[in-house]
Amino acid sequence: MIRAIPTCAAALLAGACFTLPAFAQSADWTPPGPITLMIGFAAGGGADTQARLVAQGIEDATGWTILPQQVTGNSGLTLTQQLRDAPADGSVIGMIVSETLAYNAVRVGNPDLQASNFTPLATTAAFQLGLVAMANGDFASWEAVEAAHEAGRPIRLGAATERQADMAYHLGLGSGIDFNIVQVQGGSEIMNGLRADDLDLGWVAGAQASAVAGGEMVNVASGIPTPLAESPDAPTIRDLGSNFYLDGYFMFVAPAGIPDEAREALAGAIASVVQNPETEAGALIARNFGGASVLTGEALDAYLQAAVEDSVRLIDTVR
């Protein structure tokens, strides 16, 4: 079953997702040859592993050949720059995060990299984005964060992307807390910074699940509009003064203009793998993200458009 996480586009998304029958309806489509899968994440990380397991699952189910290759850099925009000029026949796709085609594309302003130049295929998992701290530290609750601020203590908040940094600044404006924002490379580095006492707080998008479940870390607040799987009672950042969420998805995309039957077949193949907890990809997503969150077709188009509009507002707020 499709579990669509409510977001800024929730009102637009109701009832609009493709389900697995869409894959069956497009089963006659086959790729013109091997599919190149560009992966916009560092080799060996959780997102790279997810992409490769999805590719393996699709190969197992369809007999297609998928050739993964790393295309990293510039917050996913290096990948989209290359993908934009790839053949629009389903033979080249990419895995990024929705933030790449929303906030990142808006921020750089390059018309070649805007969402309209791409065909979103399917999301796989929603960010389990939390504002994370050490469970036994001095910042293990929002009340503790406020008390530290009132005592005049500097509060070091780790951000792995420009959007996260802007959201930290915006949250500070709304809550009256002047965070010392520290930009680092990825959620794992934020968690290492928390463990080493180099950071007090940090945004982490799912990698913290086992540390929270094991009692080592705590989600001080949720950055998404639905309860975090490991911390359903955590306040949301909107409860704490933000006008925005940090929601988002891992997603597969293709160049603009691919045939509808190719889009539906690729989206259905991705969905069938990630929604099946018996596949390695499905098990990974269930373990790290609480289960698959699949948007396709018009639902995904609507979400992405709303995410672009939110990004414009956020950038206007903090600049």
C-alpha positions in Angstrom: 0.0 0.0 0.0 1.2 3.6 -0.6 1.8 5.6 2.5 1.9 9.2 1.4 3.2 11.5 4.1 1.2 14.7 4.4 3.2 17.8 3.5 2.9 21.4 2.3 1.0 19.9 -0.7 -1.2 17.6 1.3 -4.4 19.1 0.0 -3.2 18.6 -3.6 -2.0 15.0 -3.1 -5.2 13.3 -1.9 -6.0 10.4 -4.2 -3.5 11.4 -6.9 -0.8 8.7 -6.5 -0.3 5.9 -9.0 -0.5 2.5 -7.3 1.0 -0.8 -8.4 -1.7 -1.4 -11.1 -0.1 1.5 -13.0 3.0 -0.7 -13.4 0.9 -3.6 -14.7 -0.7 -1.3 -17.2 2.7 -0.3 -18.6 4.3 -3.7 -18.5 4.7 -3.7 -22.3 7.2 -0.9 -22.1 10.8 -1.9 -21.9 13.9 0.3 -21.8 15.8 0.7 -25.1 18.9 -0.7 -23.5 20.7 -0.7 -20.2 19.4 2.0 -17.8 22.1 4.3 -16.4 21.2 5.3 -12.8 23.0 8.4 -11.7 23.3 8.5 -7.9 23.8 11.9 -6.4 25.1 10.7 -3.1 28.6 9.7 -1.8 29.5 6.0 -2.4 28.9 3.8 0.6 26.5 6.0 2.4 22.9 5.1 3.3 21.4 6.9 0.3 23.8 5.3 -2.1 23.0 1.9 -0.6 19.3 2.6 -1.0 19.7 3.6 -4.7 21.7 0.5 -5.5 19.3 -1.8 -3.7 16.3 -0.3 -5.5 18.2 -0.9 -8.8 18.9 -4.5 -7.8 15.3 -5.0 -6.9 14.1 -3.7 -10.3 16.6 -5.9 -12.1 15.4 -8.9 -10.2 11.7 -8.2 -10.9 11.9 -7.0 -14.5 15.1 -8.4 -16.1 16.2 -4.9 -17.0 19.8 -4.0 -16.7 20.6 -1.0 -14.5 24.1 0.5 -14.3 24.7 2.7 -11.3 27.2 5.5 -11.4 28.1 8.2 -8.9 27.4 11.8 -10.0 28.0 13.8 -6.8 28.5 17.5 -6.0 26.8 20.8 -5.6 23.9 19.4 -3.5 22.7 17.2 -6.3 22.8 19.9 -9.0 25.9 18.4 -10.7 23.7 15.3 -11.4 20.7 17.3 -12.7 23.0 19.3 -15.0 24.1 16.1 -16.6 20.6 14.5 -16.5 19.0 17.4 -18.2 20.9 16.7 -21.4 20.5 12.9 -21.3 18.2 11.0 -23.7 14.5 11.4 -22.8 13.7 7.8 -23.5 13.9 6.2 -20.0 17.5 5.0 -20.5 19.0 7.5 -18.0 17.5 8.3 -14.6 18.9 9.8 -11.4 18.3 9.5 -7.7 18.4 12.7 -5.7 16.4 14.3 -2.9 13.4 16.6 -3.6 15.4 19.5 -2.1 17.6 19.4 -5.2 14.8 20.4 -7.6 13.1 22.7 -5.0 15.3 24.7 -2.6 18.7 24.1 -4.3 17.5 24.9 -7.8 15.6 28.0 -6.6 18.7 29.2 -4.7 21.1 29.0 -7.7 18.6 30.5 -10.1 20.0 28.7 -13.1 17.1 28.2 -15.5 18.6 25.0 -16.8 18.3 23.4 -13.4 14.7 24.2 -12.5 12.2 21.5 -11.8 10.4 22.1 -15.1 13.4 20.6 -17.0 12.9 17.2 -15.3 10.3 14.4 -15.0 9.9 13.2 -11.4 9.3 9.5 -11.4 8.7 8.3 -7.8 9.7 9.0 -4.2 10.9 6.2 -2.1 11.1 7.4 1.5 10.2 10.6 3.4 12.8 12.3 5.5 12.6 11.4 9.1 14.2 14.8 9.8 14.8 15.6 13.4 16.6 18.2 15.4 18.9 15.8 17.3 20.9 16.0 20.5 22.7 13.6 22.8 20.2 12.0 25.2 22.4 12.4 28.2 23.6 16.0 27.3 22.5 19.5 28.2 20.3 20.0 25.2 18.1 16.9 25.3 14.8 18.8 25.2 13.6 22.1 23.8 13.1 23.4 27.3 16.8 22.6 27.9 17.7 24.5 24.8 15.7 27.5 25.9 17.3 27.4 29.3 20.8 27.3 27.8 20.0 30.3 25.7 18.6 32.2 28.7 21.8 31.4 30.5 23.8 32.9 27.7 25.4 29.7 26.5 26.3 29.5 22.8 24.3 26.8 21.0 26.1 25.1 18.1 23.6 23.7 15.6 24.9 21.5 12.7 23.5 21.8 9.2 24.4 19.6 6.3 22.7 21.6 3.5 22.1 25.3 2.7 18.4 24.7 3.3 19.1 23.3 6.7 21.2 26.3 7.5 18.5 28.7 6.4 16.0 26.7 8.4 18.2 26.9 11.5 18.4 30.7 11.0 14.7 31.0 10.4 13.9 28.8 13.5 16.2 31.1 15.5 14.2 34.1 14.3 10.9 32.6 15.3 12.1 31.3 18.7 14.3 34.1 19.7 17.4 31.9 19.9 20.6 33.0 18.1 22.1 29.6 17.0 25.7 29.3 16.1 25.2 27.5 12.8 27.9 25.1 11.8 27.8 23.6 8.3 29.2 20.1 7.9 29.1 17.3 5.3 26.1 15.0 5.9 24.0 13.7 8.7 26.7 11.1 9.8 29.2 14.0 10.4 26.6 15.8 12.4 26.1 12.7 14.6 29.8 12.4 15.0 30.0 16.0 16.0 27.3 15.5 18.7 29.2 12.5 20.0 32.5 14.4 20.2 30.8 17.4 21.8 31.7 19.6 18.8 27.9 20.3 18.3 25.0 20.7 20.6 22.2 20.1 18.1 21.9 19.1 14.5 19.5 18.3 11.7 19.6 14.6 10.8 17.2 13.0 8.3 16.8 9.3 9.3 20.3 8.2 10.1 19.6 8.9 13.8 16.9 6.2 14.0 19.0 3.5 15.6 20.8 5.9 17.9 17.4 7.3 19.1 15.9 3.9 19.5 18.9 2.8 21.5 18.7 5.8 23.9 22.0 7.4 22.8 20.3 10.4 21.0 17.0 12.2 21.1 14.9 14.0 18.6 14.4 17.3 20.3 12.0 18.4 17.6 10.5 17.1 14.4 11.3 18.9 11.1 8.4 17.2 9.3 4.6 17.6 9.6 3.9 14.1 10.7 5.2 12.3 13.9 8.7 10.9 13.7 8.7 7.1 13.8 11.1 7.0 16.8 9.8 10.1 18.6 6.1 10.6 17.9 5.7 13.0 20.8 8.5 15.4 19.7 7.2 19.0 19.1 7.4 20.1 15.5 9.6 23.0 14.5 6.4 24.9 13.6 5.3 24.5 17.2 8.6 26.2 18.1 8.3 29.2 15.9 9.1 28.2 12.3 6.8 29.0 9.4 8.2 26.0 7.4 9.0 22.4 7.7 12.1 20.5 6.5 10.1 17.8 4.9 11.4 16.1 1.7 11.8 12.8 -0.1 14.4 10.6 -1.7 13.3 10.5 -5.3 14.0 9.2 -8.8 13.9 11.6 -11.7 14.4 11.6 -15.5 14.9 14.2 -18.1 11.8 16.2 -19.2 9.8 14.7 -22.0 10.1 11.0 -21.5 7.1 9.1 -22.9 4.2 8.6 -20.4 4.4 4.8 -20.7 8.1 5.0 -19.7 7.4 7.2 -16.8 4.6 5.0 -15.5 6.7 1.8 -16.0 9.7 3.2 -14.2 7.6 4.7 -11.4 5.7 1.4 -10.9 8.9 -0.6 -10.9 10.4 1.6 -8.2 7.3 1.6 -6.1 6.9 -2.2 -6.3 10.4 -2.6 -4.9 10.4 -0.1 -2.1 6.9 -1.0 -0.9 7.8 -4.7 -0.5 9.5 -5.2 2.8 10.8 -8.5 1.6 13.2 -6.8 -0.8 16.5 -5.5 0.5 15.5 -2.0 -0.5 12.1 -2.3 1.2 13.7 -3.7 4.4 16.3 -0.9 4.5 13.6 1.8 4.1 11.4 0.2 6.7 14.3 0.1 9.1 15.6 3.6 8.6 12.5 5.6 7.6 9.5 3.7 9.0 8.4 2.4 5.7 8.1 3.5 2.1 6.5 6.9 1.2 5.7 6.8 -2.5 4.4 9.6 -4.6 4.2 9.4 -8.4 2.4 11.1 -11.3 0.2 14.1 -10.6 0.7 13.7 -6.8 4.4 14.0 -7.2 4.1 16.9 -9.6 1.9 18.7 -7.1 4.2 18.1 -4.2 7.3 19.3 -6.1 5.5 22.5 -7.2 4.5 23.2 -3.6 8.0 22.5 -2.4 9.4 25.0 -5.0 6.9 27.7 -3.8 7.9 27.0 -0.1 11.5 27.3 -1.1 11.0 30.7 -2.7 9.3 31.9 0.5 12.0 30.6 2.8 14.8 32.1 0.8 12.9 35.5 0.7 12.5 35.2 4.5 16.1 34.7 5.4 17.9 36.7 2.8 
